[in-house]
Amino acid sequence: MQPDVSLIIPVFNNEPYLDESLSAACAQVEVSLEIIIIDDGSTDGSLSKIKAHAERDPRIIVIEQANQGVSAARNAGLDRASGKWLAFLDGDDWIAPGSLAAWHQQAEQGELDCLLCNGFSFRTEPQAFLDSKPPAILNRQPWESIVTGADWLVQGVKQREWPHYVWLQFCRRSVIEAAQMRFRRDMIHEDIPWTVQLALAVKRMGFSQPLRYGYRSNPSSLTQSRDAAKVHHRIASYLKVAALLKEFAKGQPAALRGALQRQVVREMGHFLGKMRKGNVSRADRSQFAAEFLAAGFAGTMVRGCSNCRELAATFKAWYMCQIWKRQRA
């Protein structure tokens, strides 16, 4: 019998947090559920903890693979999933009791293709922190509306709150499969191209305002690290994201094209910040600057600018890359 929901949990060296995250997953009741946990070559005790939870809960499906990154882990979960709906939980995060049942009910009643959910950021004790009424991750979504994915993207970029977080997306699996969606394996910010594809595929998107997903603010995560190799990977990924956004914008209606170009402006702001303050060698900085200039991102950014501040930031990015390109080691 097909489960209502497939919950996909990628895990890599999350041992300190797994009891909390997997207990929260297993506490989801009142909905038919399969819990697909992908151990992506963990070198700590993560796999042992996963297997211990699997012995206690027959809904858990364990996939073991050599380390290939979170995109490959999520893709393995997507390939195995059989539920009508898909949800995602990172191995160090948390989900409140009753979340999947509530999301499933709203998505079914609204005949949605995707439900965008809400959450909060925490460091420890997520339930106690949730009880203290923490600030929401999302505040400017059209909570009472049902819109197309394309309209949501345009509105979100305009309001400066376009959340490309896969773990807040409750998706109809048939839509994902029809669009042949999988996560890119060659970049860190894989949620961004995934979410653009999702927006282009979704005809009915709804929104759930209650805070139910707990995102752990983890200083040891890849996106927080100052390790030179990881910073290098992040900067390279920003360039890949910008290239993909530029490609997605081609042939789109004016409003959607403008929104995607404007998102390039924002991603290149992150790129510029890492180039200036990140742990980057002169040679690497020169190479990244050359790639930025050769790709013509400054022109895309100009077309995406909506105010003088963004134009100034675009000029700064172009000017700094001109300088960095000549500063080889």
Long-range contacts (C-beta under 8 A, 24 or more apart in sequence): 1-32, 2-32, 2-82, 2-83, 2-84, 3-32, 3-33, 3-34, 3-82, 3-83, 3-84, 4-31, 4-32, 4-33, 4-83, 4-84, 4-85, 4-104, 5-31, 5-32, 5-33, 5-34, 5-83, 5-84, 5-85, 5-86, 5-87, 5-100, 5-104, 6-33, 6-34, 6-36, 6-77, 6-81, 6-82, 6-83, 6-85, 6-86, 6-87, 6-173, 7-33, 7-34, 7-35, 7-36, 7-87, 7-88, 7-89, 7-100, 8-36, 8-38, 8-74, 8-77, 8-78, 8-81, 8-86, 8-87, 8-88, 8-89, 9-35, 9-36, 9-37, 9-38, 9-77, 9-88, 9-89, 9-90, 9-91, 10-38, 10-40, 10-70, 10-73, 10-74, 10-77, 10-90, 10-91, 11-37, 11-38, 11-39, 11-40, 11-42, 11-46, 11-50, 11-73, 11-91, 12-39, 12-40, 12-41, 12-42, 12-46, 12-67, 12-70, 12-73, 12-91, 13-42, 13-43, 13-44, 13-46, 14-42, 14-46, 14-91, 14-92, 15-42, 15-44, 15-45, 15-46, 15-49, 16-92, 17-91, 17-92, 17-93, 17-216, 18-46, 18-49, 18-50, 18-53, 18-91, 19-49, 20-94, 20-126, 21-89, 21-90, 21-91, 21-92, 21-93, 21-94, 21-95, 22-49, 22-50, 22-53, 23-53, 24-89, 24-94, 24-95, 24-96, 24-97, 24-126, 25-89, 25-95, 26-53, 26-56, 26-57, 26-59, 26-60, 27-97, 28-95, 28-97, 28-98, 28-99, 28-100, 28-101, 29-98, 29-101, 30-98, 30-101, 31-100, 31-101, 31-104, 32-83, 33-59, 33-83, 33-100, 34-59, 34-61, 34-81, 34-82, 34-83, 35-59, 35-60, 35-61, 36-61, 36-63, 36-77, 36-80, 36-81, 37-61, 37-62, 37-63, 38-63, 38-64, 38-65, 38-73, 38-74, 38-76, 38-77, 39-63, 39-64, 39-65, 40-65, 40-67, 40-68, 40-69, 40-70, 40-72, 40-73, 41-65, 41-66, 41-67, 41-68, 42-67, 46-91, 68-185, 69-185, 70-183, 70-190, 71-182, 71-183, 71-184, 71-185, 71-187, 71-190, 72-183, 72-185, 74-166, 74-183, 75-182, 75-183, 75-185, 78-176, 78-182, 81-173, 83-173, 84-172, 84-173, 84-174, 85-170, 85-171, 85-172, 85-173, 86-170, 86-171, 86-172, 86-173, 86-176, 87-169, 87-170, 87-171, 88-166, 88-167, 88-169, 89-167, 89-213, 90-167, 90-215, 90-216, 92-216, 92-218, 92-221, 93-167, 93-213, 93-214, 93-215, 93-216, 94-122, 94-126, 94-127, 94-213, 94-214, 94-216, 95-212, 95-213, 95-214, 96-126, 96-127, 96-130, 96-211, 96-212, 96-213, 96-214, 98-212, 99-212, 99-213, 102-208, 102-210, 102-212, 103-170, 103-208, 103-212, 104-170, 106-206, 106-208, 107-170, 107-172, 107-206, 110-146, 110-204, 110-206, 111-204, 112-146, 112-172, 112-204, 112-205, 112-206, 113-149, 113-171, 113-172, 113-175, 113-201, 113-202, 113-203, 113-204, 113-205, 114-149, 114-169, 114-170, 114-171, 114-172, 114-175, 114-198, 114-202, 114-204, 114-205, 114-206, 115-169, 115-170, 115-171, 115-205, 115-206, 115-207, 115-208, 116-141, 116-152, 116-163, 116-168, 116-169, 116-170, 116-205, 116-206, 116-207, 116-208, 117-168, 117-169, 117-170, 117-208, 117-212, 117-213, 118-168, 118-207, 118-208, 118-209, 118-210, 118-211, 118-212, 118-213, 119-167, 119-168, 119-211, 119-212, 119-213, 119-214, 119-215, 120-211, 120-213, 120-214, 120-215, 121-214, 121-215, 121-216, 121-217, 122-214, 122-215, 122-216, 122-217, 123-216, 123-217, 126-214, 126-216, 129-214, 130-211, 130-214, 134-211, 136-209, 136-211, 137-163, 137-165, 137-168, 137-211, 137-213, 137-215, 138-163, 138-168, 138-209, 141-207, 141-209, 142-207, 143-207, 143-209, 144-207, 145-206, 145-207, 146-204, 146-205, 146-206, 147-205, 148-202, 148-203, 148-204, 148-205, 149-198, 149-199, 149-200, 149-201, 149-202, 149-203, 149-205, 150-199, 150-200, 150-253, 150-256, 152-199, 152-202, 152-205, 153-196, 153-199, 153-256, 153-259, 153-260, 154-255, 154-256, 154-258, 154-259, 157-259, 157-260, 157-262, 157-263, 158-259, 162-259, 162-263, 163-195, 164-191, 164-192, 164-194, 164-195, 164-196, 165-191, 165-195, 165-215, 166-191, 166-194, 166-195, 167-213, 167-215, 168-213, 169-195, 169-198, 170-208, 171-198, 175-201, 175-202, 176-201, 184-240, 186-240, 187-236, 187-237, 187-240, 187-241, 188-222, 188-223, 188-233, 188-234, 188-237, 189-234, 189-237, 189-238, 189-240, 189-241, 189-267, 192-241, 192-244, 192-245, 192-267, 193-241, 193-244, 193-245, 193-248, 196-244, 196-245, 196-248, 196-260, 200-248, 226-278, 226-279, 227-279, 228-279, 228-280, 228-281, 231-274, 231-278, 231-279, 231-280, 232-280, 232-284, 234-274, 234-278, 235-271, 235-274, 235-275, 235-278, 235-280, 235-284, 235-288, 236-288, 238-267, 238-268, 238-270, 238-271, 238-274, 239-271, 239-288, 239-291, 239-292, 239-295, 239-297, 241-267, 242-267, 242-268, 242-271, 242-295, 242-297, 242-300, 243-295, 246-295, 246-297, 246-300, 249-300, 258-303, 258-304, 260-304, 261-300, 261-301, 261-303, 261-304, 262-304, 262-305, 262-306, 262-310, 263-304, 264-297, 264-300, 264-301, 264-304, 265-301, 265-304, 265-305, 265-310, 265-313, 265-314, 268-292, 268-297, 268-301, 268-314, 268-317, 269-313, 269-317, 271-317, 272-313, 272-316, 272-317, 272-320, 275-320, 275-324, 276-320, 281-329, 282-327, 282-328, 282-329, 283-328, 283-329, 285-324, 285-327, 286-324, 286-325, 286-326, 286-327, 286-328, 286-329, 288-324, 289-320, 289-321, 289-322, 289-323, 289-324, 289-325, 290-321, 290-325, 292-317, 292-321, 293-318, 293-321, 293-322, 293-325
